[in-house]
Amino acid sequence: MSHQNSRHPKNLFRIESHMIRPIIYQVFTRYITLLFFSLLWDFFLNKGSIHRPVSTAFVLCAIFLAVMAWLAYLRLDGIRAPRFDRRLFRWKKKPARSYGDMIDYIDEDIPTFDDLDDEDKDRCLFLSNLITAALFILTAIIRPV
């Protein structure tokens, strides 16, 4: 009986050099954005007597990021999962530039998330969501003095 070759992602945690910058940018953007929303939630909506209310928001953020990482993993595995997480944290508008390109000053082109192919984009999303979820879990566990 022959086993059909599946599209199981190989080297899921492999980070290539052109993926480091997009992963770092995504981790920073996701962490700051969700930290802002969780602190707003704590300030405006959490007026109860819960001992550590911010920890609940941080755990919910980690669960949300884990679900987004799972969706990216499913896309890497060949399943047609929704792609809303690619545009979720992208609110910026490309500025109109009237000056020379950055390439005029350096020899090497800086890779961006948009320059990556679909598999590398999904791997970047998977890794950045997992890293940010781990940061939120650590933030929820650490008790302020």
Sequence and secondary structure as in RCSB ss.txt:
>XXXX:A:sequence
MSHQNSRHPKNLFRIESHMIRPIIYQVFTRYITLLFFSLLWDFFLNKGSIHRPVSTAFVLCAIFLAVMAWLAYLR
LDGIRAPRFDRRLFRWKKKPARSYGDMIDYIDEDIPTFDDLDDEDKDRCLFLSNLITAALFILTAIIRPV
>XXXX:A:secstr
         SSTT   GGGHHHHHHHHHHHHHHHHHHHHHHHHHT  S  SSHHHHHHHHHHHHHHHHHHHHHHH
HTT     GGGTTT         S  GGGT SS    GGGS HHHHHHHHHHHHHHHHHHHHHHHHS   
